[in-house]
Amino acid sequence: MPIDLNKLPNFQAKKEAFAELVRKGGDSETQAEAYSNMMNALTGDLTEYIDQKVKGKAEKGQALGMNEDEVKFFNSLAAGDLSHGEKEEVVFPETTVDQIFKDMVKEHPFLQLLQLQNTGLRLKFLKSDPKGAAKWGKVNGGIQGQLTATFSDEDATQSKLTAFVAVPNDVLEYGAPWIKTFVVTQIQEAFAAALEEAFLTGDGKDKPIGLNRDVSENVSVTAGQYPEKKSAGTLTFKDAKTAITELKNVVKALSKKENGKTFVARGKVVLALQPGASLDVEAAATMQNVNGQWVYALPFGIQTVESEYVPEGKVIAFVPERYDAFVSGGVEIKEFDQTLALEDGHLYTAKRFAYGKAEDDNAAKVYDLKLTDVDADDSAGTGK
């Protein structure tokens, strides 16, 4: 039973307040408080939404779209006997975990473009840089091809992502399907906000290393924190000729790996922008053709994606396939200690593991965005 999150106004307002703090670099305590306010608003909005649905359509207790394991799990959660009297961790049904992941990626375009992957319990990478994998020779000659790639088998340093899930007693009375909807939506949005922020701007300390962080070979990491990248230049989109030159330089900058080897970045580059800034860029790159139709297109196959977590006045240009983004393991849920539990409900913690880091420092670049008001006929040109 998916929920349209746009119909949860308090949650959306608190979500924007949290994102604004992230963009402006608010201190960790202030951000934590804003994140908590966002999740509290989600709890309230979801409770009201589900209460209205149940009362309006008598949907209490139906188990549509749920398999036997899920019905049993969420009925046990409602009855308070998931862990058989112990406060041990229990794992969500695999189908529920898959749904959380699929819906999270579907609802968040940045995570979808980043090609976020859902893996097993442990993350391992087999990295290689193939060279000389094939070689021409005579038809009757010996086998000439050989792999000279250097492979490295390495464990990824995972970060634990924990979300708090508050389930009011009223919701527990509505049956397994609505309990699942309530819990899954909370976990999905809690994880999505944390992952999107971390994959874009995470400093690497107990969290993924974001796209805007310097991961060059000799970078100085202080107390586990990676420094922010220096600006690679300024994007103005002043006029059509300027915009083409600026974007050409972006693609060229991402077309060479840190080790000097070339990479085909054309057709693979994404610009991450704040929602308002993305409209300004779209306006600058829109033209009217001879038929009077408005056409928007960026050159060199460049795509744009909106995210509230892109820093103020910045554009993060990146190649998604050159950033490793993973979540792993099942979703483990544990009832919180009763002394901290809600008076009118139950409080749980849910956790997964995540990893994020660019392959090298040239997988992403950060640019200053300084758009200027230009005449419509001079921005992207007209087709007339």
C-alpha positions as CSV (number, residue, x, y, z in Angstrom):
1,M,0.0,0.0,0.0
2,P,2.3,2.8,-1.2
3,I,1.8,6.3,0.2
4,D,2.1,9.5,-1.8
5,L,4.6,11.4,0.4
6,N,3.5,14.7,-1.2
7,K,0.3,14.3,0.9
8,L,2.3,14.5,4.1
9,P,2.8,18.3,4.4
10,N,4.4,18.4,7.9
11,F,7.0,15.8,6.9
12,Q,7.8,17.7,3.6
13,A,8.3,21.0,5.5
14,K,10.6,19.4,8.1
15,K,12.5,17.5,5.4
16,E,13.2,20.8,3.6
17,A,14.4,22.3,6.9
18,F,16.8,19.4,7.4
19,A,18.0,19.7,3.8
20,E,18.6,23.4,4.2
21,L,20.8,22.8,7.3
22,V,22.8,20.2,5.3
23,R,23.3,22.6,2.4
24,K,24.5,25.4,4.6
25,G,26.8,23.2,6.6
26,G,25.0,23.4,10.0
27,D,26.7,21.7,13.0
28,S,26.1,18.1,13.7
29,E,23.9,18.6,16.7
30,T,21.6,21.0,14.9
31,Q,21.4,18.7,11.9
32,A,20.6,15.7,14.2
33,E,17.8,17.7,15.9
34,A,16.4,18.7,12.4
35,Y,16.6,15.0,11.3
36,S,14.7,14.0,14.4
37,N,12.0,16.6,13.8
38,M,11.7,15.4,10.2
39,M,11.1,11.8,11.4
40,N,8.7,12.9,14.1
41,A,6.7,14.8,11.5
42,L,6.7,11.7,9.3
43,T,5.3,9.6,12.2
44,G,2.5,12.1,12.9
45,D,1.6,12.5,9.2
46,L,1.6,8.8,8.6
47,T,-0.5,8.1,11.6
48,E,-3.1,10.6,10.6
49,Y,-3.1,9.4,6.9
50,I,-3.5,5.8,7.8
51,D,-6.2,6.6,10.4
52,Q,-8.2,8.4,7.8
53,K,-7.8,5.7,5.2
54,V,-8.9,2.9,7.6
55,K,-11.9,4.8,8.9
56,G,-12.9,6.0,5.5
57,K,-12.6,2.7,3.6
58,A,-12.8,0.0,6.3
59,E,-9.5,-1.5,5.2
60,K,-8.5,-2.7,8.6
61,G,-6.8,-6.1,8.7
62,Q,-6.6,-6.8,4.9
63,A,-3.4,-8.5,3.9
64,L,-3.4,-7.6,0.2
65,G,0.0,-8.0,-1.5
66,M,1.6,-9.7,1.5
67,N,3.0,-13.2,1.7
68,E,2.7,-15.5,4.6
69,D,6.0,-14.6,6.2
70,E,5.2,-10.9,6.1
71,V,1.7,-11.3,7.6
72,K,3.2,-13.4,10.4
73,F,6.1,-10.9,11.0
74,F,3.9,-7.8,11.2
75,N,1.2,-9.5,13.2
76,S,4.0,-10.5,15.7
77,L,5.2,-7.0,15.8
78,A,1.7,-5.8,16.6
79,A,1.4,-8.4,19.4
80,G,4.8,-7.4,20.8
81,D,6.2,-10.9,20.6
82,L,8.7,-10.6,17.7
83,S,11.7,-11.4,19.9
84,H,9.8,-13.8,22.2
85,G,10.3,-11.5,25.2
86,E,13.9,-10.7,24.6
87,K,15.2,-7.4,23.2
88,E,17.3,-9.2,20.6
89,E,17.5,-8.1,17.0
90,V,15.2,-9.7,14.4
91,V,15.5,-9.5,10.6
92,F,12.7,-8.3,8.3
93,P,11.4,-10.8,5.8
94,E,13.5,-10.7,2.6
95,T,10.6,-9.6,0.5
96,T,10.0,-6.6,2.7
97,V,13.7,-5.6,2.5
98,D,13.6,-5.8,-1.3
99,Q,10.5,-3.6,-1.3
100,I,12.2,-1.0,0.9
101,F,15.2,-0.9,-1.4
102,K,13.2,-0.8,-4.7
103,D,10.8,1.9,-3.5
104,M,13.6,4.0,-2.0
105,V,15.5,4.0,-5.3
106,K,12.3,4.6,-7.3
107,E,11.2,7.6,-5.2
108,H,14.7,9.2,-5.2
109,P,16.1,10.0,-8.7
110,F,19.6,10.7,-7.4
111,L,19.9,7.2,-5.8
112,Q,18.5,5.7,-9.0
113,L,21.0,7.5,-11.2
114,L,23.9,6.7,-8.8
115,Q,23.1,3.0,-9.5
116,L,22.8,2.2,-5.8
117,Q,23.1,-1.6,-5.4
118,N,21.6,-3.9,-2.8
119,T,24.2,-6.6,-1.9
120,G,24.6,-9.5,0.5
121,L,25.8,-9.4,4.1
122,R,29.4,-8.5,3.3
123,L,30.8,-6.1,0.8
124,K,33.8,-7.2,-1.2
125,F,35.2,-5.7,-4.3
126,L,37.3,-7.2,-7.1
127,K,38.8,-4.2,-8.7
128,S,40.8,-4.3,-12.0
129,D,42.2,-2.1,-14.7
130,P,42.3,-4.4,-17.7
131,K,45.0,-3.8,-20.3
132,G,46.0,-5.9,-23.3
133,A,43.0,-8.3,-22.9
134,A,43.0,-9.0,-26.6
135,K,45.7,-9.0,-29.3
136,W,45.5,-9.5,-33.0
137,G,47.4,-12.4,-34.6
138,K,47.4,-14.8,-37.5
139,V,44.5,-17.2,-37.8
140,N,46.7,-20.2,-37.4
141,G,49.0,-18.6,-34.8
142,G,49.1,-19.3,-31.1
143,I,46.9,-17.7,-28.6
144,Q,48.1,-14.1,-28.4
145,G,45.6,-12.6,-25.9
146,Q,46.4,-12.3,-22.3
147,L,45.1,-10.5,-19.3
148,T,47.6,-8.1,-17.8
149,A,45.1,-6.5,-15.5
150,T,46.0,-6.1,-11.9
151,F,43.3,-7.4,-9.6
152,S,42.9,-6.4,-6.0
153,D,40.5,-8.1,-3.6
154,E,39.5,-5.7,-0.8
155,D,36.9,-5.4,1.9
156,A,34.9,-2.3,1.9
157,T,34.7,-0.3,5.1
158,Q,31.0,-0.3,5.9
159,S,29.1,2.2,7.9
160,K,26.1,1.3,10.1
161,L,23.0,3.2,9.2
162,T,20.5,3.3,12.1
163,A,17.0,4.7,11.9
164,F,14.4,5.1,14.7
165,V,10.9,3.8,14.0
166,A,8.1,4.9,16.2
167,V,4.9,2.9,15.9
168,P,1.8,4.3,17.8
169,N,-0.6,1.9,19.4
170,D,-3.4,3.1,17.1
171,V,-1.5,1.9,14.1
172,L,-0.8,-1.5,15.8
173,E,-4.5,-2.1,15.9
174,Y,-5.0,-1.7,12.2
175,G,-3.5,-5.1,11.2
176,A,-0.5,-6.4,9.3
177,P,-0.8,-4.5,6.0
178,W,-1.0,-1.0,7.5
179,I,1.7,-1.8,10.1
180,K,3.9,-2.8,7.2
181,T,3.1,0.3,5.3
182,F,3.8,2.5,8.3
183,V,7.1,0.8,9.3
184,V,8.4,0.4,5.7
185,T,7.7,4.1,4.8
186,Q,9.5,5.3,7.9
187,I,12.5,3.1,7.3
188,Q,12.5,3.9,3.6
189,E,12.5,7.7,4.1
190,A,14.9,7.6,7.0
191,F,17.5,5.6,5.0
192,A,16.9,7.6,1.8
193,A,17.6,11.0,3.4
194,A,20.7,9.7,5.2
195,L,22.1,7.9,2.1
196,E,21.4,10.7,-0.3
197,E,23.1,13.3,2.0
198,A,26.0,11.0,2.6
199,F,26.6,10.0,-1.0
200,L,26.7,13.6,-2.0
201,T,28.5,15.3,0.9
202,G,29.5,12.6,3.5
203,D,32.9,13.2,5.1
204,G,33.7,9.5,5.5
205,K,33.7,9.5,9.3
206,D,31.3,6.7,10.2
207,K,29.5,7.3,7.0
208,P,30.1,7.0,3.2
209,I,32.5,9.4,1.4
210,G,30.5,11.8,-0.6
211,L,31.0,12.9,-4.2
212,N,32.1,16.4,-3.1
213,R,35.0,15.0,-1.1
214,D,38.7,14.8,-2.1
215,V,39.7,11.2,-2.4
216,S,43.0,11.7,-4.3
217,E,45.8,9.3,-3.6
218,N,47.7,11.5,-1.3
219,V,44.8,13.3,0.4
220,S,45.2,14.2,4.1
221,V,42.4,12.6,6.1
222,T,41.9,14.2,9.5
223,A,40.2,12.2,12.2
224,G,38.6,10.0,9.6
225,Q,37.2,13.0,7.7
226,Y,37.9,13.6,4.0
227,P,38.3,17.3,3.0
228,E,35.9,18.9,0.5
229,K,37.1,19.2,-3.1
230,K,38.3,22.6,-4.3
231,S,36.2,24.2,-6.9
232,A,37.1,23.0,-10.4
233,G,35.7,26.2,-12.0
234,T,32.5,28.2,-12.5
235,L,29.4,27.5,-14.5
236,T,27.5,30.5,-15.7
237,F,25.4,29.4,-18.7
238,K,25.6,33.0,-19.8
239,D,24.8,32.3,-23.4
240,A,24.7,29.3,-25.8
241,K,28.4,29.6,-26.8
242,T,29.5,30.0,-23.2
243,A,27.4,27.1,-21.9
244,I,28.7,24.7,-24.6
245,T,32.3,25.6,-23.7
246,E,31.7,25.3,-20.0
247,L,30.0,21.9,-20.3
248,K,32.7,20.7,-22.7
249,N,35.3,21.4,-20.1
250,V,33.2,19.5,-17.5
251,V,33.1,16.4,-19.6
252,K,36.8,16.7,-20.5
253,A,37.7,17.0,-16.8
254,L,35.9,13.7,-16.1
255,S,37.3,12.0,-19.2
256,K,40.6,11.2,-17.5
257,K,41.2,9.0,-14.5
258,E,43.4,10.1,-11.6
259,N,46.2,7.8,-12.9
260,G,46.2,9.6,-16.2
261,K,44.3,7.0,-18.2
262,T,41.5,8.2,-20.5
263,F,37.9,7.4,-19.8
264,V,34.9,7.9,-22.1
265,A,32.7,10.2,-20.0
266,R,30.7,11.6,-22.9
267,G,27.0,10.5,-22.5
268,K,27.7,9.4,-18.9
269,V,28.0,12.7,-17.0
270,V,25.4,13.8,-14.4
271,L,25.0,17.3,-12.9
272,A,23.5,17.2,-9.4
273,L,21.8,20.5,-8.6
274,Q,19.5,22.0,-6.0
275,P,15.8,21.9,-7.2
276,G,15.6,25.7,-7.8
277,A,19.0,25.8,-9.5
278,S,18.0,23.0,-11.8
279,L,15.1,25.1,-13.1
280,D,17.5,28.0,-13.8
281,V,19.8,25.7,-15.8
282,E,16.9,24.3,-17.7
283,A,15.7,27.8,-18.6
284,A,19.2,28.7,-19.8
285,A,19.3,25.6,-22.0
286,T,15.8,25.9,-23.5
287,M,15.2,27.2,-26.9
288,Q,12.2,27.6,-29.2
289,N,12.3,25.8,-32.5
290,V,10.9,26.9,-35.8
291,N,7.5,25.3,-35.0
292,G,7.2,27.3,-31.8
293,Q,7.9,24.4,-29.5
294,W,10.2,24.8,-26.5
295,V,13.0,22.3,-26.5
296,Y,15.4,21.6,-23.6
297,A,18.6,19.7,-24.1
298,L,22.2,19.8,-22.8
299,P,25.1,18.9,-25.1
300,F,27.3,15.8,-24.8
301,G,24.6,13.6,-23.4
302,I,24.7,15.4,-20.0
303,Q,21.9,14.7,-17.6
304,T,20.8,16.7,-14.5
305,V,19.3,15.4,-11.2
306,E,17.8,17.4,-8.4
307,S,18.7,16.9,-4.7
308,E,18.0,19.0,-1.7
309,Y,21.4,18.0,-0.3
310,V,23.6,19.7,-2.9
311,P,25.5,22.5,-1.2
312,E,24.4,26.1,-1.7
313,G,25.7,27.6,-5.0
314,K,27.4,24.4,-6.1
315,V,27.1,21.8,-8.9
316,I,28.4,18.3,-8.4
317,A,29.4,16.8,-11.8
318,F,30.0,13.1,-11.6
319,V,30.0,9.8,-13.5
320,P,27.7,7.4,-11.7
321,E,29.5,4.2,-12.8
322,R,32.7,5.5,-11.2
323,Y,31.2,5.8,-7.8
324,D,30.7,2.7,-5.7
325,A,27.4,2.9,-3.8
326,F,26.0,-0.1,-1.9
327,V,23.7,-1.1,0.9
328,S,24.1,-4.5,2.4
329,G,22.6,-7.0,4.8
330,G,19.0,-7.5,5.9
331,V,17.1,-4.8,7.8
332,E,17.5,-5.7,11.5
333,I,14.9,-4.3,13.9
334,K,15.1,-4.2,17.7
335,E,12.6,-2.8,20.2
336,F,14.1,0.1,22.2
337,D,14.6,-0.1,25.9
338,Q,11.3,0.5,27.7
339,T,12.6,3.4,29.7
340,L,12.9,5.3,26.4
341,A,9.9,3.9,24.7
342,L,6.9,6.0,23.7
343,E,4.1,6.3,26.2
344,D,1.5,5.6,23.5
345,G,3.4,3.2,21.3
346,H,6.6,1.3,20.6
347,L,10.0,2.6,19.6
348,Y,12.3,0.5,17.4
349,T,15.7,0.8,15.9
350,A,16.3,-0.5,12.3
351,K,19.7,-0.8,10.8
352,R,21.6,-1.7,7.6
353,F,25.1,-1.2,6.4
354,A,26.2,1.1,3.6
355,Y,29.3,2.0,1.6
356,G,30.0,4.8,-0.7
357,K,33.3,6.1,-2.3
358,A,34.4,7.3,-5.7
359,E,36.9,5.1,-7.6
360,D,39.3,8.0,-7.7
361,D,39.3,11.8,-7.4
362,N,38.4,12.4,-11.0
363,A,35.1,10.5,-10.8
364,A,33.5,13.8,-9.7
365,K,34.1,17.5,-9.8
366,V,32.6,20.4,-7.9
367,Y,31.8,23.7,-9.6
368,D,30.5,27.1,-8.4
369,L,27.2,27.9,-10.0
370,K,26.8,31.6,-10.8
371,L,23.9,32.1,-13.1
372,T,23.1,35.6,-14.5
373,D,19.8,36.9,-15.9
374,V,20.2,36.9,-19.7
375,D,17.9,37.8,-22.5
376,A,15.8,34.9,-23.7
377,D,17.0,35.3,-27.3
378,D,20.6,35.1,-26.0
379,S,20.5,32.3,-23.6
380,A,20.3,29.0,-25.5
381,G,19.5,30.6,-28.8
382,T,16.3,30.3,-30.8
383,G,15.6,28.1,-33.6
384,K,14.1,30.9,-35.6
